[in-house]
Amino acid sequence: MPVLDGFEATRRIRERGMTCDRLPIITLTAHAFGEDRKRCLAAGMNDFISKPVTLANLCTTLAKYVTAFA
């Protein structure tokens, strides 16, 4: 992203608090290492999907948050 990356964007969203705390943030990344997942979660992201994405994985991950936040 030209101005800020996903980590900084997530931090800024989470800093707003209140309704933004409920907003699920799922990162889609080419990095698939355990340390990358920890970094995403530490930044305030709710979940992590690594590439290549399968439809089944995408649907399973999104379903966790659609039912939880609907």
N, C-alpha and C positions, 0 to 999 in steps of 0.2 A: 504494500500500500504506500502511496507516495508520501503521506504526511505522518502516519503513525502505524505501527504494526498491530497485529491482533492482541498481543499482550497488553500494550498500552491502551488500546481501545477498550478492552475488557476492564482494565483497572479504572478507567474514567467512568464507564457505565456503572460499575459497582460503587464507586465513590458517591454517586448520586443518591444511593440508598432507596429506602421505601419500595416503591413499585419496581424499581430496577433490580432490587434484590431477588425478586421472583422471576425475572426474565431469564429463561434458560439460554445459555451461550454454549454452543457446541462448535468446537474447532475442527476444521477439515485440513489435514496437513499431510505432507509427504514424509514427514519424520515419524518413525514408528517405534522408537526406542522407549523403554520404561522411564528414562530420565526426562524425555520430552513430555510424556504424559504427566509426570509429576509437576513439571514446570507450568503446563497448561492449567492444571487444577490449582496450583499455588497462585496463579494470576487471577483466579476467580471464575474460570470456565467450569461449566458443569460436566462436560463430557468431551470425548476425543474420538475422532474417526480418522483412521489413516488411509491413505491412498494405496492401492486402487480401491475405490469404494464399490461395494456390491449393493444391489438394491435391497437385499435381505438385511444387511448390516445397517444400512441407512434407515430402513423402516423400523427395525428393532430399536435403534437408538432414539429416533424421533418419537416412537410410541411411548417410551418411558416418560417423556416430558409433556406430550400432548395430554395424556391422561392425568398426569400430576398437576398440570397448570391450567387445564381447561375449566 
